[in-house]
């Protein structure tokens, strides 16, 4: 099953910090941390060699402005 293969590939990669299945035109969003663009390309090539992915859009963060997981109560 494609979804099982995809999820197993994500779980086995330490670069994947977060993975979400989302509603709308895009099925999944991944938060991936790599050292540079070359490392991202290596991650991407390894992922698509394991699982057939039809369309990928990559957005690169230029600067982290705020990052928290704390919620106000």
FIKOLZA-1660 file (N, C-alpha, C; in steps of 0.1 Angstrom, whole numbers, plus 5000, padded with zeros to 4 digits):
% residues 73
   i   px   py   pz ch aa at
   1 5008 4988 5000  A  X  N
   1 5000 5000 5000  A  X CA
   1 5009 5012 5000  A  X  C
   2 5006 5022 4991  A  X  N
   2 5014 5034 4990  A  X CA
   2 5015 5042 5003  A  X  C
   3 5004 5044 5010  A  X  N
   3 5004 5052 5022  A  X CA
   3 5013 5046 5032  A  X  C
   4 5012 5033 5034  A  X  N
   4 5021 5026 5044  A  X CA
   4 5036 5028 5040  A  X  C
   5 5039 5027 5027  A  X  N
   5 5053 5029 5023  A  X CA
   5 5057 5043 5025  A  X  C
   6 5049 5052 5023  A  X  N
   6 5052 5066 5024  A  X CA
   6 5054 5069 5039  A  X  C
   7 5045 5065 5048  A  X  N
   7 5046 5068 5062  A  X CA
   7 5059 5061 5068  A  X  C
   8 5062 5049 5064  A  X  N
   8 5074 5042 5068  A  X CA
   8 5086 5049 5064  A  X  C
   9 5086 5054 5052  A  X  N
   9 5098 5062 5047  A  X CA
   9 5100 5074 5055  A  X  C
  10 5089 5081 5059  A  X  N
  10 5090 5093 5067  A  X CA
  10 5095 5090 5081  A  X  C
  11 5090 5080 5087  A  X  N
  11 5093 5076 5100  A  X CA
  11 5108 5072 5101  A  X  C
  12 5113 5067 5091  A  X  N
  12 5127 5062 5091  A  X CA
  12 5138 5073 5088  A  X  C
  13 5133 5085 5085  A  X  N
  13 5143 5095 5081  A  X CA
  13 5144 5106 5093  A  X  C
  14 5156 5107 5098  A  X  N
  14 5157 5116 5109  A  X CA
  14 5156 5131 5105  A  X  C
  15 5157 5134 5092  A  X  N
  15 5156 5148 5087  A  X CA
  15 5141 5153 5089  A  X  C
  16 5132 5144 5089  A  X  N
  16 5117 5147 5090  A  X CA
  16 5114 5150 5105  A  X  C
  17 5112 5163 5108  A  X  N
  17 5108 5167 5121  A  X CA
  17 5094 5166 5124  A  X  C
  18 5086 5169 5114  A  X  N
  18 5071 5169 5115  A  X CA
  18 5065 5164 5102  A  X  C
  19 5054 5157 5102  A  X  N
  19 5047 5153 5090  A  X CA
  19 5032 5154 5094  A  X  C
  20 5025 5160 5085  A  X  N
  20 5010 5162 5087  A  X CA
  20 5003 5159 5075  A  X  C
  21 4992 5151 5076  A  X  N
  21 4982 5149 5065  A  X CA
  21 4972 5161 5066  A  X  C
  22 4970 5168 5055  A  X  N
  22 4962 5180 5056  A  X CA
  22 4950 5180 5046  A  X  C
  23 4941 5188 5049  A  X  N
  23 4929 5190 5040  A  X CA
  23 4932 5200 5029  A  X  C
  24 4926 5199 5017  A  X  N
  24 4928 5208 5007  A  X CA
  24 4935 5202 4995  A  X  C
  25 4941 5211 4987  A  X  N
  25 4948 5206 4974  A  X CA
  25 4960 5199 4977  A  X  C
  26 4967 5201 4988  A  X  N
  26 4979 5194 4992  A  X CA
  26 4976 5183 5002  A  X  C
  27 4982 5171 5000  A  X  N
  27 4979 5160 5009  A  X CA
  27 4987 5160 5022  A  X  C
  28 5000 5163 5020  A  X  N
  28 5009 5162 5032  A  X CA
  28 5018 5174 5032  A  X  C
  29 5022 5178 5044  A  X  N
  29 5032 5188 5046  A  X CA
  29 5042 5183 5056  A  X  C
  30 5055 5185 5052  A  X  N
  30 5066 5179 5060  A  X CA
  30 5075 5191 5064  A  X  C
  31 5079 5190 5077  A  X  N
  31 5089 5199 5082  A  X CA
  31 5102 5191 5082  A  X  C
  32 5112 5195 5074  A  X  N
  32 5124 5188 5072  A  X CA
  32 5136 5197 5076  A  X  C
  33 5145 5192 5084  A  X  N
  33 5157 5201 5087  A  X CA
  33 5169 5194 5081  A  X  C
  34 5176 5201 5072  A  X  N
  34 5188 5197 5066  A  X CA
  34 5198 5208 5066  A  X  C
  35 5211 5205 5064  A  X  N
  35 5221 5215 5065  A  X CA
  35 5221 5226 5054  A  X  C
  36 5218 5221 5042  A  X  N
  36 5218 5231 5030  A  X CA
  36 5210 5225 5019  A  X  C
  37 5210 5232 5007  A  X  N
  37 5202 5228 4996  A  X CA
  37 5207 5214 4990  A  X  C
  38 5220 5212 4990  A  X  N
  38 5225 5199 4986  A  X CA
  38 5220 5188 4995  A  X  C
  39 5220 5190 5008  A  X  N
  39 5215 5180 5017  A  X CA
  39 5200 5177 5015  A  X  C
  40 5192 5188 5011  A  X  N
  40 5178 5187 5008  A  X CA
  40 5177 5178 4996  A  X  C
  41 5185 5181 4985  A  X  N
  41 5184 5173 4973  A  X CA
  41 5187 5158 4976  A  X  C
  42 5196 5156 4984  A  X  N
  42 5200 5142 4988  A  X CA
  42 5188 5135 4995  A  X  C
  43 5182 5142 5004  A  X  N
  43 5170 5137 5012  A  X CA
  43 5159 5135 5002  A  X  C
  44 5156 5144 4993  A  X  N
  44 5145 5143 4983  A  X CA
  44 5147 5131 4974  A  X  C
  45 5160 5130 4969  A  X  N
  45 5163 5119 4959  A  X CA
  45 5161 5105 4966  A  X  C
  46 5165 5104 4979  A  X  N
  46 5164 5092 4986  A  X CA
  46 5149 5089 4989  A  X  C
  47 5141 5099 4992  A  X  N
  47 5127 5096 4994  A  X CA
  47 5120 5092 4982  A  X  C
  48 5122 5098 4971  A  X  N
  48 5115 5094 4958  A  X CA
  48 5120 5081 4953  A  X  C
  49 5132 5077 4957  A  X  N
  49 5137 5064 4953  A  X CA
  49 5130 5053 4960  A  X  C
  50 5124 5056 4972  A  X  N
  50 5117 5046 4980  A  X CA
  50 5102 5046 4976  A  X  C
  51 5096 5058 4974  A  X  N
  51 5082 5060 4973  A  X CA
  51 5079 5069 4961  A  X  C
  52 5070 5065 4952  A  X  N
  52 5067 5073 4941  A  X CA
  52 5058 5085 4945  A  X  C
  53 5063 5097 4943  A  X  N
  53 5056 5109 4947  A  X CA
  53 5053 5117 4934  A  X  C
  54 5041 5121 4932  A  X  N
  54 5037 5127 4919  A  X CA
  54 5040 5142 4918  A  X  C
  55 5039 5149 4929  A  X  N
  55 5041 5164 4928  A  X CA
  55 5047 5168 4942  A  X  C
  56 5057 5176 4941  A  X  N
  56 5064 5181 4953  A  X CA
  56 5066 5196 4951  A  X  C
  57 5062 5203 4961  A  X  N
  57 5065 5218 4962  A  X CA
  57 5074 5220 4974  A  X  C
  58 5085 5226 4973  A  X  N
  58 5094 5228 4984  A  X CA
  58 5095 5243 4987  A  X  C
  59 5093 5247 5000  A  X  N
  59 5095 5260 5004  A  X CA
  59 5107 5260 5014  A  X  C
  60 5116 5269 5012  A  X  N
  60 5128 5270 5021  A  X CA
  60 5127 5281 5030  A  X  C
  61 5129 5279 5043  A  X  N
  61 5129 5289 5053  A  X CA
  61 5142 5296 5053  A  X  C
  62 5142 5310 5051  A  X  N
  62 5154 5318 5051  A  X CA
  62 5158 5322 5065  A  X  C
  63 5148 5323 5074  A  X  N
  63 5151 5327 5088  A  X CA
  63 5140 5323 5097  A  X  C
  64 5144 5317 5109  A  X  N
  64 5134 5313 5118  A  X CA
  64 5131 5325 5127  A  X  C
  65 5119 5330 5127  A  X  N
  65 5115 5342 5135  A  X CA
  65 5110 5338 5149  A  X  C
  66 5102 5328 5149  A  X  N
  66 5096 5323 5162  A  X CA
  66 5093 5308 5160  A  X  C
  67 5096 5301 5171  A  X  N
  67 5093 5287 5171  A  X CA
  67 5089 5283 5185  A  X  C
  68 5077 5278 5187  A  X  N
  68 5073 5274 5200  A  X CA
  68 5062 5263 5199  A  X  C
  69 5061 5255 5209  A  X  N
  69 5050 5245 5209  A  X CA
  69 5041 5248 5221  A  X  C
  70 5044 5258 5229  A  X  N
  70 5036 5262 5241  A  X CA
  70 5023 5269 5236  A  X  C
  71 5012 5265 5242  A  X  N
  71 4999 5271 5240  A  X CA
  71 4995 5279 5252  A  X  C
  72 4989 5291 5250  A  X  N
  72 4984 5298 5262  A  X CA
  72 4971 5291 5267  A  X  C
  73 4970 5291 5280  A  X  N
  73 4958 5284 5285  A  X CA
  73 4948 5295 5290  A  X  C
% end
